Structures are given as structure tokens and as C-alpha cells.
Amino acid sequence: MRPMSKKEQTFTIPAAWSNTDEIDKRGVWQARIFKRFEPRTCRADYSQALSFEVHDPMWMLSRQWQFGRFRANDCGTLINACVQLQRQAVDGICHGQDVSTRKAISPSDPVEPVVESVSAKLTFSVRVESAVHLRKMIRSRFDADKAARLLEMLLHQYKIDVATMRDEENPITDIIDSVNENRTRFLTVYGGRCFDGVRVYEDTGFAAKVKAVLSKQEANSLWNDFRDWFNGMYQPENGRDSYWNPEKLGYEFMLTSGSRGYVAENYSTGHVGWYSFDRVASKGKDVITEKKFSFIPTIATFPAAPARRLWEYEDRRTHFGNLTNKDVSQLASAVMMEYVSLYSNDWMVIPMYIKPGMITDIKEITVTDTFGQTRVIRRTPQEHDNNPDDLPFSDRWSLFSISKADAYKNDDFSTERGLFFPSSLLRVEESEPTEEVQFLRDEMANMLWGVENKIDDGCGGYMSGDTLSSKVFAVIDAQRGEAVQGEERAEFSFLIQNRVPIHWIPFIPQQIPGGFRQIRFRRGRMRLYYKDGYHSVRPNTSTLAVRREGDKIKPLYVNEEEILSYGTKVTLTTQRTRWTGGKSYLWRGYAKKISGYQGNSGLMFDELRKIDKPKPREEGAEKS
């Protein structure tokens, strides 16, 4: 092979076409074109050139000796690796760290639908949708005459009753229902044409009410199948078993595997990974299975890896020369630089088969090289054949270990061995938020506000909180205008307290006696004067909804550290995914996000305000 010589070619171009500064004395323009050096063979057969023969072996061996390539004791290449694994499956889920609330789960089921699922509000749309599904079930099971008589009986027995959907009588709630245009249209269409599917679901005496049309066996079979569908669709039982913790604005749960517990204290990212958990002790019996796998190791590759052959070009997308290791915390960069610069192709890769929902640990690895030598690599220095003190510190390392939840309390920062691979989802289809609550700090009023930006209208959509508040105030102002009509208005008015929009729910700081934290925010209530007195404004979202314990209202607390100075947003969306085997999951869940603004409610107390009276019309002025 010989290099191509450098050539210079000259082209003659008319002077009128070129720049006058480049015209020589002869009146022509010269363009110089250079060709790069490229190796090429003079023969038609490329086999000898591509073989890359070594013409001076002695020089090659001398250079290897000079760079210390013969100092290694064993230069063999791995040809076989036998890995012995230990596995233990996830067997239960608990609320927080309370083992008494443990429920058995399958390790093959995804975690997110179980943890994030919250019960749906039993709105008009839920009542109608469930009734439509029950009607389809009836028409598919029975003949036309029996189905028609049964549907007529259901329409008479289970009418949609608005009064049963309210926890308490409140005139403000009546105003909110009256200004909800979607609700009014929904009732107009389905009010007398459809029965209430929720009432059928809750009625344990369904078989007795339809005994004139169906036998007891047919009625029980129909009702049980309908309840199974309803539970899977709307999760009504999750209202008591929800893992959502409103105090932390996140999910709090623990997965158990025998005597091991993996707790996620404040999970709100929407994706569960091994990094979401901390190790705690649990109650249970360990069931460990062992399995062996044999593989042929392959050389580890990555972008910009050293070329394996001399005639290959290296990838220039990654520049390891730009890496700096001035900070000792950049261990990953130091490892990669050491691998590239020193060990080159000495790193090997073997595949690992890990099932989801398992805690997998490597007990030992047996490797065999080309010289027939076998070495056993065990997981801890104590299991090493030699004295543990003789084992180099660089060999005492682990990957994907899990820290302990009580590390600071017990001053124990050791980690738990093993790779915890939860059954997490890769992709989820998510709807637009049906509810949205923005938590804002009001420094002027020294309190916290939960602003309901999006409110479920009960008909499959949502209302804007600003729009709803404006419509409610319009109704109240109209009523007050009629009450004071004809009375002489004073020059000044004393405002005890102004009003804030009804979708702004107050949270008052409250001191917690005997706790490690000083205060928490407790949900309060604003009052509006309407007709004959003051009435409480209740939240309209399930995030801030009023829940009762008997006849008493259960207080709602939010920890102070959960609300940042620039606000926190909580949304409720419907999510759907398809899991392995084709099984689909549908659930509703919360998500916490960081918003980017503060708010001022404009709340004022004890204000003396001057009333602007209308100016008298001048004589002779025309009416506009």
C-alpha cells in the first residue's frame, strides 16, 4: 500500500466571474483544490491489505514488553460464568409501617394501580354509567320480554334521588348546584329515563325486590356480577383503604417480603423504583429460592469505547478527555476513566434474568477462563476463601443496595444487599386533571389557602373555580340587592370581614402539643351570609373534601414542610395501562407537582369604607 500523493489542480475562469483580488497577472482566477492522504492498495485483490499482517513481529513484541503487557500472571479470557442467585418474592402491602393492615398481593401485579387507586366520587355520571352497564348485562342474559319487565321495575324501584347525594343541607350547596349548567342538563336528559346504578350496587335486598321477575338464583348471580364490575371500575372500597396521606400530600405504604419490609414514606412521582424504598424490619417467614444460570461473557461496550481493531475509527460523540476528576464525589466518572484508560477490553458483561416483584441477590459467581482456571467470587468478604482482612478494599463493593429507614435514629448507615425490582409500569395513559388544588402561602394573612382551580362537575367534566365563584356571588348579591332595595343608604359602612372566592379554602396554623413539629395547617371554613344567616362554604373537591366520623367532621391537616414558598399543586387524573398478558388496569390517582407562584386572597378585617353615592343628573342632560 502506498499513500496517494498530494495534487494541485488549477482551473481557468473568466475574470468577470471571480473576485478581482484573486486574479493573477494573466487575467485568470486560480482555485486550488487539495486531496487528503488516503491509503490504497495497488492490487486488485484486497484480502492481503485487509488482513493487516504484522511485518515485524519482533518489534511488536518488544513494544508490548516495553509497556508492561507481559507482567500479568494470567492473560486468559473468560469463556464461562455460572451465577447462583437467591430470590424472594413480594407477598404483601401495608399502610405506612403498620403490619396489622397487611394485605396479600401477587408479585406479578403492578404496584402503581394498587397504591395510587382512590375511590371515585359517586356522581351523576357514575350512577348513570353503572346503570347503562347493568342494562346491557340484563339484555344479554334474558329474553326481550323479561328484560323489559325487569328494567321497568328497576326504573320504578331505584330512581335518581338528589337528596340522597348530600351529607348535609346547606344553602350554599344549593346555589352551587343551581349554577352548574352541566348538572342541570344531565338531570334533564337522564332524570326520568334512567335508574340509579349506585343504589342497586348498595342494595343487599336486590333479589327480594325483583322476585316477581327473576328467581333468587338469577337475581343473586346478576347482582354479584354487577358488584364485581362496579368494584373494579370505581374502587368504592378504596375510600377506607387508600394509601394517600393528605398530611404529607403523598402516598405512604410498605411492601413486605417475609421478614423484610420496604417502605415508601412520601411517594408522589407516579413511578415506583427501587430508589423509592427504604429497608425496615417486618413480620413474616422468609421463603428463599436459589437458581443457577450459565452464560458466555461478552466484552462491555459503550459510546466512544476503544476500538477493537486498529483500522476502526472511535466514536467522537463522547470526549473522555474533557472529563475532570477534581471532585472525589464523582466516583462514576473516575470508574469510567479508569476503565477506558487502563483496562480497555478486560471488562465483561453477562445477562441477568430478574423477575419483577422479586428481591434478587447474587450468592456467588464462578468464572472459567481460556486456561481452564476457575475462580469463585462470593458476595461478602466473610464468605471469601482467604482471610477477609486480606481482601482488597476495591473488591468490597455492592450495587443497588437499599438504605435503612431508621439510619439516623440508630446511627446505622449500613445498607441492605440485594436488588429490589418492584413491578413498576413503563408507560401509563393519563387523562386531563378532573380536579386541581393549588396550595398557596398567604404571607399577608399568615395562613395557607387551598385553591380549587378545577372542580368535578359530576357529569364527566370539570368546572373552573373562578367561574363557579363568580356565579355564586352573583346569586347572593342579587338576593341582597332585593333585601336592601328602597332603604336609605348611609355615607360610610363598617366592613367586619370581606369575602373571598368560594373556591379558596383556608388552612389555619395550629400548634401540635407533645409533637416533634411546632405547627400544622388545619382546614378551616369561610362563612357567607345568605338569606337568613351565615352558612359555611364547604370544599367541592375530593382532595379537600369533608369526611365524617359519625356525626363529627374529621379534621384535615397538612404538614407545614409540604407547602413550599412558591406553592404546591395536587391533581387528580384517571390513568390506564396494559400489563403483561394483556390485562388492563384503570384507576384514579393523585399527583403532587411544584407550581411557580404565590397568592394573595385579599382578606381584610375591620375596614371603614366610604359609600360612593350616584351623582344627581344635571338639568337638561340627555339620557344615555
MIMITOR-451232 format. One record per residue (C-alpha): residue in three letters; x, y, z. Coordinates in steps of 0.001 Angstrom, whole numbers, padded with zeros to 6 digits, always signed. Layout:
ALAXYZ/...
***
This chain:
MET+000000+000000+000000/ARG+001249+003489-000750/PRO-000247+006875+000090/MET-001834+008973-002608/SER+000345+011966-003472/LYS-000802+015496-002887/LYS-002043+017078-006114/GLU-002752+020651-007048/GLN-005201+021416-009851/THR-005712+024805-011499/PHE-008907+025926-013256/THR-009114+028926-015577/ILE-012252+031050-015018/PRO-013158+034321-016746/ALA-012238+037382-014731/ALA-015789+038687-014777/TRP-016951+035692-012741/SER-014393+035953-009971/ASN-013155+038309-007312/THR-010635+040780-008695/ASP-008392+040305-005671/GLU-007737+036716-006757/ILE-006906+037428-010411/ASP-003304+036884-011348/LYS-001273+038802-013929/ARG-002582+036665-016790/GLY-006154+037630-016064/VAL-007288+034241-014837/TRP-008608+033116-011460/GLN-006873+030194-009815/ALA-008733+027777-007490/ARG-006568+025368-005534/ILE-008089+022040-004501/PHE-006176+019625-002261/LYS-006942+015972-001747/ARG-006294+014291+001604/PHE-003954+011371+002135/GLU-005755+008052+001838/PRO-004205+004591+001957/ARG-004950+002408-001037/THR-003579-000802-002434/CYS-002051-001169-005830/ARG-003521-004652-006305/ALA-006957-005704-007373/ASP-007140-008231-004502/TYR-007879-006549-001138/SER-007543-009670+001023/GLN-003894-009091+001898/ALA-004492-005418+002727/LEU-007473-006164+004993/SER-005630-008926+006853/PHE-003411-006286+008489/GLU-000351-008516+008664/VAL+002439-007819+011113/HIS+005653-007353+009096/ASP+007898-007011+012169/PRO+006726-009341+014970/MET+009876-008764+016981/TRP+009201-005038+017106/MET+005615-005686+018165/LEU+006679-007998+020999/SER+009331-005512+022110/ARG+006774-002749+022337/GLN+004440-004999+024358/TRP+007287-005818+026753/GLN+008151-002109+026979/PHE+004600-001199+028026/GLY+004420-003998+030591/ARG+001979-006268+028798/PHE+003820-009437+030000/ARG+003745-008672+033693/ALA+000279-010174+034278/ASN+000095-013618+035830/ASP-002861-014741+033729/CYS-003875-013137+030444/GLY-006695-015563+029757/THR-010159-014516+028603/LEU-013344-015577+030346/ILE-015277-018204+028453/ASN-017911-019183+031008/ALA-019667-017657+034031/CYS-022023-019514+036361/VAL-024191-017268+038557/GLN-026055-018539+041608/LEU-028985-016309+042592/GLN-031195-016092+045662/ARG-034731-014812+045217/GLN-037582-013836+047476/ALA-040958-012575+046253/VAL-043059-009655+047481/ASP-046050-011039+049368/GLY-047960-008125+050954/ILE-048654-004400+051208/CYS-049337-002307+054326/HIS-050440+001214+055232/GLY-047281+003005+056243/GLN-045379+000675+058582/ASP-048490-000765+060228/VAL-048126-004527+059766/SER-051681-005112+061057/THR-053073-003600+057831/ARG-051168-006033+055613/LYS-052967-007337+052528/ALA-051628-010117+050334/ILE-050663-009160+046784/SER-049209-011028+043859/PRO-045595-010170+042923/SER-046571-010179+039242/ASP-049187-007408+039633/PRO-048108-003786+039071/VAL-047670-001636+042165/GLU-048958+001735+040929/PRO-052637+000742+040389/VAL-052780-000809+043863/VAL-051110+002100+045657/GLU-052446+005113+043779/SER-056035+003963+043333/VAL-058607+006114+045122/SER-062360+005652+045080/ALA-064375+007641+042578/LYS-066950+010183+043707/LEU-070425+008717+043287/THR-071566+011497+040980/PHE-074434+011576+038482/SER-072193+010262+035725/VAL-071179+007253+037848/ARG-074813+006494+038661/VAL-075846+006671+035017/GLU-072794+004819+033629/SER-073271+001940+036072/ALA-076986+001783+035236/VAL-076233+001629+031500/HIS-073797-001228+032077/LEU-076347-003125+034190/ARG-078923-002656+031443/LYS-076520-004219+028927/MET-075981-007163+031267/ILE-079730-007681+031624/ARG-080403-007583+027872/SER-077586-010035+027161/ARG-078804-012573+029770/PHE-082574-012615+029448/ASP-085107-012581+026670/ALA-086660-009338+025468/ASP-089906-009657+027474/LYS-088211-010494+030796/ALA-085553-007806+030268/ALA-088192-005145+029551/ARG-090206-006014+032687/LEU-087045-006037+034826/LEU-085833-002650+033537/GLU-089266-001156+034162/MET-089158-002445+037731/LEU-085644-001036+038289/LEU-086724+002361+036968/HIS-089560+002387+039494/GLN-087600+000983+042467/TYR-084276+002871+042048/LYS-084982+006404+040949/ILE-082200+009004+040921/ASP-082755+010957+044139/VAL-080806+014197+044526/ALA-081410+014349+048284/THR-079501+011102+048926/MET-076328+012557+047405/ARG-075801+015214+050095/ASP-074244+014815+053501/GLU-075879+017927+054932/GLU-078352+020618+053967/ASN-076531+023798+053024/PRO-077999+026730+051070/ILE-074576+027474+049554/THR-074519+023928+048151/ASP-077952+024558+046639/ILE-076617+027646+044872/ILE-073611+025707+043536/ASP-075931+023010+042151/SER-078221+025602+040560/VAL-075392+027394+038694/ASN-073909+024088+037445/GLU-075301+024109+033902/ASN-073889+020686+033010/ARG-075616+019167+036023/THR-078938+020749+035068/ARG-078740+019403+031514/PHE-077656+015992+032775/LEU-080674+015726+035074/THR-082981+016894+032311/VAL-081827+014122+029986/TYR-081463+011196+032418/GLY-083657+012217+035357/GLY-086756+010216+034463/ARG-085264+007879+031885/CYS-082601+006026+033848/PHE-082402+004323+037226/ASP-079638+004768+039817/GLY-076879+002153+039411/VAL-075232+003109+042717/ARG-078404+002370+044666/VAL-078601-001057+043009/TYR-074983-001706+043981/GLU-075605-000752+047620/ASP-078893-002671+047995/THR-078305-006060+049614/GLY-082031-006870+049220/PHE-081943-006703+045443/ALA-083154-010287+044986/ALA-086271-009692+047108/LYS-087285-006585+045131/VAL-087112-008290+041739/LYS-088511-011676+042778/ALA-091586-011031+040635/VAL-089431-011199+037506/LEU-086294-013182+038410/SER-085681-016204+040529/LYS-083477-015860+043586/GLN-080587-017631+041860/GLU-080823-015424+038750/ALA-081066-012239+040822/ASN-078086-013122+043035/SER-075948-014076+040043/LEU-076797-010826+038251/TRP-076202-008681+041348/ASN-072875-010353+042237/ASP-071524-009935+038704/PHE-072611-006311+038681/ARG-070898-005666+042030/ASP-067658-007235+040783/TRP-067697-004952+037756/PHE-068530-001907+039886/ASN-065708-002618+042345/GLY-063170-002976+039552/MET-064379+000155+037768/TYR-064840+002680+040563/GLN-062976+001140+043557/PRO-065552+002254+046163/GLU-063785+000251+048887/ASN-060585+002254+048461/GLY-062113+005149+050348/ARG-061213+003339+053568/ASP-058050+001656+052323/SER-056475+004484+050351/TYR-052709+004839+050711/TRP-052904+008593+050104/ASN-051723+010570+053135/PRO-053165+014120+052990/GLU-050807+015321+055717/LYS-047774+014563+053553/LEU-049530+015109+050201/GLY-048165+011760+049047/TYR-048649+008017+049218/GLU-047306+006105+052199/PHE-047086+002312+052021/MET-044804-000648+052675/LEU-044183-003778+050616/THR-043335-006881+052625/SER-041276-009920+051674/GLY-041038-012313+054574/SER-039070-010622+057350/ARG-038129-007758+055073/GLY-040089-004552+054693/TYR-039621-001855+052051/VAL-041342+001399+052968/ALA-042037+004395+050723/GLU-042775+007305+053042/ASN-043675+010062+050592/TYR-044197+008697+047108/SER-045837+011082+044621/THR-043791+010810+041416/GLY-046093+008374+039568/HIS-043349+005778+039028/VAL-042167+003248+041610/GLY-038495+002212+041513/TRP-036011+000564+043862/TYR-034872+004050+044868/SER-038365+004836+046268/PHE-037951+002477+049239/ASP-036064+002188+052495/ARG-035451-001036+054400/VAL-037310-001775+057648/ALA-037981-004910+059655/SER-041228-006811+059141/LYS-043006-009860+060486/GLY-043043-012936+058308/LYS-041258-016069+057244/ASP-038583-015873+054564/VAL-039094-018132+051551/ILE-035836-018038+049580/THR-035332-019912+046302/GLU-031997-020469+044576/LYS-031316-020762+040875/LYS-028189-021100+038711/PHE-027536-019624+035283/SER-024596-020163+032928/PHE-023585-017538+030386/ILE-020809-016761+027924/PRO-019336-013362+028913/THR-019028-010654+026268/ILE-016906-007524+026205/ALA-018600-004432+027637/THR-019187-001714+025044/PHE-020388+001864+025268/PRO-020248+005028+023130/ALA-016665+006136+022468/ALA-015266+002799+023638/PRO-011698+001970+022490/ALA-011627+000363+019056/ARG-011131-003386+018984/ARG-009258-003293+015691/LEU-006582-000880+014562/TRP-008427+000155+011423/GLU-011661+001109+013269/TYR-012472+004751+013992/GLU-013583+005588+017522/ASP-016876+007305+018180/ARG-016302+011040+018606/ARG-019657+011845+020261/THR-018193+011333+023737/HIS-014916+013009+024696/PHE-013351+011414+027751/GLY-010522+013892+027561/ASN-012905+016597+028762/LEU-013717+014707+031967/THR-012256+016050+035165/ASN-011970+014226+038451/LYS-011225+017107+040770/ASP-014201+016252+042971/VAL-013823+012996+044886/SER-017607+012525+044820/GLN-017561+011854+041052/LEU-016949+008148+041508/ALA-018833+007108+038385/SER-016643+009320+036193/ALA-013492+008015+037879/VAL-014547+004408+037273/MET-015253+005042+033600/MET-011969+006887+033066/GLU-010042+004065+034734/TYR-011831+001523+032585/VAL-011102+003403+029361/SER-007502+004286+030078/LEU-006241+001128+031836/TYR-008378-001968+031478/SER-009779-001465+027972/ASN-011433-004758+026964/ASP-010878-006533+030300/TRP-014441-005803+031474/MET-017013-008456+030679/VAL-020815-008437+030663/ILE-023184-011284+031492/PRO-027000-011062+031287/MET-029236-011456+034328/TYR-032828-012726+034321/ILE-034700-010916+037081/LYS-038446-011231+037556/PRO-040495-008222+038694/GLY-041714-008258+042257/MET-038561-010015+043474/ILE-035610-009256+045750/THR-032631-010790+043971/ASP-029171-011269+045435/ILE-026083-012919+043949/LYS-024747-015624+046214/GLU-021649-016374+044149/ILE-020218-016267+040615/THR-017954-018984+039215/VAL-015849-017887+036237/THR-013656-020014+033953/ASP-011001-018599+031615/THR-009316-019929+028479/PHE-006529-021559+030547/GLY-009067-023707+032353/GLN-008639-021945+035670/THR-011784-021496+037797/ARG-012385-018775+040364/VAL-015283-018315+042782/ILE-016428-014780+043607/ARG-018610-014591+046701/ARG-020808-011712+047820/THR-019143-010792+051148/PRO-015574-010820+052476/GLN-016665-013170+055263/GLU-017520-015800+052652/HIS-014199-015407+050863/ASP-011843-018363+050846/ASN-008976-016311+052197/ASN-008806-014138+055262/PRO-011339-011279+054950/ASP-008667-008834+056067/ASP-006546-009805+053053/LEU-009340-008979+050611/PRO-008571-005662+048858/PHE-010892-002791+049707/SER-011659-002303+045994/ASP-013326-005730+045955/ARG-015668-004871+048823/TRP-018394-003091+046940/SER-022088-003520+046138/LEU-024576-002086+043685/PHE-028308-001250+044014/SER-028269-001628+047787/ILE-031111-000132+049848/SER-030552+002121+052839/LYS-032304+001667+056177/ALA-035246+003852+057136/ASP-034048+004379+060724/ALA-030390+005010+059849/TYR-030148+008363+061635/LYS-032146+007166+064631/ASN-029968+004110+065247/ASP-026762+005608+063823/ASP-026524+002638+061476/PHE-025809+003588+057869/SER-025182+000091+056578/THR-027181-000946+053530/GLU-029303-003940+052647/ARG-027886-006234+049990/GLY-029883-007359+047002/LEU-031636-005723+044077/PHE-035274-004902+044819/PHE-037095-004872+041485/PRO-040738-003842+042088/SER-043414-004483+039480/SER-043495-000933+038160/LEU-045135+000338+034985/LEU-043197+001558+031986/ARG-045954+003629+030403/VAL-049328+004986+031529/GLU-052052+006761+029571/GLU-053210+009708+031684/SER-056244+011950+031271/GLU-056557+015670+031826/PRO-056936+016557+035517/THR-060540+016347+036677/GLU-059574+018063+039930/GLU-056792+020515+040663/VAL-055958+022110+044007/GLN-053279+024773+044302/PHE-051811+025251+047799/LEU-050600+028805+048335/ARG-048980+030572+051256/ASP-050607+033911+052039/GLU-047971+035852+053962/MET-050223+038895+054381/ALA-052964+036862+056083/ASN-050442+034483+057752/MET-052271+031388+056580/LEU-052488+028788+053843/TRP-055061+028530+051080/GLY-056191+025518+049116/VAL-057414+026980+045821/GLU-059707+024622+043909/ASN-058861+025573+040329/LYS-060699+022610+038766/ILE-063812+021070+040313/ASP-065545+017897+039166/ASP-068978+018868+037846/GLY-070368+015370+038423/CYS-071096+014843+034731/GLY-067734+013648+033447/GLY-066145+017097+033176/TYR-064924+019886+035415/MET-065754+023488+036277/SER-063403+026400+036738/GLY-063229+027578+040340/ASP-063179+031250+039328/THR-066262+030870+037150/LEU-068166+028976+039829/SER-067321+031574+042477/SER-068460+034436+040246/LYS-071813+032761+039548/VAL-072450+032029+043237/PHE-071636+035617+044243/ALA-073960+036903+041536/VAL-076858+034946+043041/ILE-076024+036137+046582/ASP-075633+039772+045507/ALA-078944+039649+043668/GLN-080693+038418+046816/ARG-079030+041092+048959/GLY-079958+043780+046438/GLU-083613+042849+046716/ALA-083412+042954+050533/VAL-081981+046485+050730/GLN-083994+047929+047857/GLY-085783+051107+048885/GLU-083739+051644+052083/GLU-081708+054810+052517/ARG-078026+054059+052212/ALA-075517+055523+054694/GLU-072442+057537+053815/PHE-069992+055078+055408/SER-070019+051334+056008/PHE-068014+049316+058511/LEU-066678+046077+056996/ILE-066093+043436+059657/GLN-064643+040982+057153/ASN-064709+040888+053403/ARG-065402+037746+051448/VAL-063004+035611+049446/PRO-063870+033400+046453/ILE-065688+030234+047494/HIS-063036+028036+045865/TRP-060379+029410+048255/ILE-060397+027027+051242/PRO-058495+028363+054298/PHE-055965+026394+056351/ILE-055130+027813+059765/PRO-051820+027119+061569/GLN-052437+025067+064701/GLN-049936+024167+067386/ILE-049449+020463+067994/PRO-048860+019734+071694/GLY-046401+016988+072505/GLY-045207+016551+068906/PHE-041805+016991+067326/ARG-043205+019632+064951/GLN-044460+023002+066199/ILE-047454+023619+063914/ARG-049525+022021+061212/PHE-052084+023574+058913/ARG-055670+022604+059700/ARG-058523+023057+057254/GLY-060869+025868+058260/ARG-064026+027269+056734/MET-065278+030590+055428/ARG-068834+031759+056035/LEU-071192+033594+053683/TYR-074320+035481+054577/TYR-077281+034342+052525/LYS-080966+034931+053179/ASP-081439+034433+056913/GLY-077925+033872+058265/TYR-074326+032764+057797/HIS-073577+029425+056146/SER-070305+027500+055828/VAL-068567+027133+052474/ARG-067518+023505+052066/PRO-064807+022198+049667/ASN-066016+020853+046331/THR-063069+018557+045514/SER-062297+015110+046866/THR-058777+016314+047720/LEU-060113+018680+050385/ALA-063486+017001+050898/VAL-065154+016938+054300/ARG-065127+013455+055832/ARG-067093+012474+058892/GLU-066569+010154+061817/GLY-070104+009551+062936/ASP-071743+012951+063449/LYS-068421+014797+063757/ILE-066320+016230+060939/LYS-062865+014697+060708/PRO-060171+017429+060689/LEU-057812+017657+057734/TYR-054161+018500+058408/VAL-051296+019348+056063/ASN-047693+019373+057282/GLU-046018+022736+057038/GLU-042943+021469+055186/GLU-045048+020063+052340/ILE-046084+023527+051107/LEU-043122+025315+049607/SER-042822+029078+049467/TYR-043716+029105+045775/GLY-046686+026755+046039/THR-047617+023093+045628/LYS-050234+021656+043274/VAL-052197+018405+043661/THR-054086+016954+040688/LEU-056483+014023+040299/THR-056374+012155+036991/THR-057681+008925+035501/GLN-054970+006524+034354/ARG-054978+003359+032297/THR-052308+000846+031342/ARG-051949-002615+029879/TRP-049835-005121+031791/THR-048135-008344+030761/GLY-050540-010929+029398/GLY-052845-008234+028010/LYS-054575-007405+031314/SER-055583-003749+031596/TYR-055823-001559+034714/LEU-057924+001564+035218/TRP-057598+003762+038300/ARG-057763+007316+039597/GLY-054834+008748+041461/TYR-053285+011912+042857/ALA-050044+013529+041806/LYS-048097+016309+043515/LYS-046328+018939+041466/ILE-044392+022101+042184/SER-046090+025259+040945/GLY-044440+028592+040436/TYR-046374+031388+042097/GLN-047771+032706+045380/GLY-051187+034200+046051/ASN-052990+036898+047941/SER-056608+036325+048897/GLY-057276+039978+049705/LEU-058774+039007+053060/MET-059394+042097+055245/PHE-060916+042768+058681/ASP-062419+045855+060381/GLU-062386+048266+057437/LEU-064286+051606+057342/ARG-065280+052209+053752/LYS-066969+055195+052158/ILE-070020+054505+050068/ASP-069960+056210+046700/LYS-073430+057597+046075/PRO-074565+058128+042489/LYS-074234+061725+041293/PRO-077514+063588+040550/ARG-078242+064110+036886/GLU-077788+067690+035716/GLU-080778+069546+034357/GLY-081091+069398+030637/ALA-078778+066386+030313/GLU-079928+063774+027887/LYS-080483+060207+028937/SER-077841+057867+027632/
***
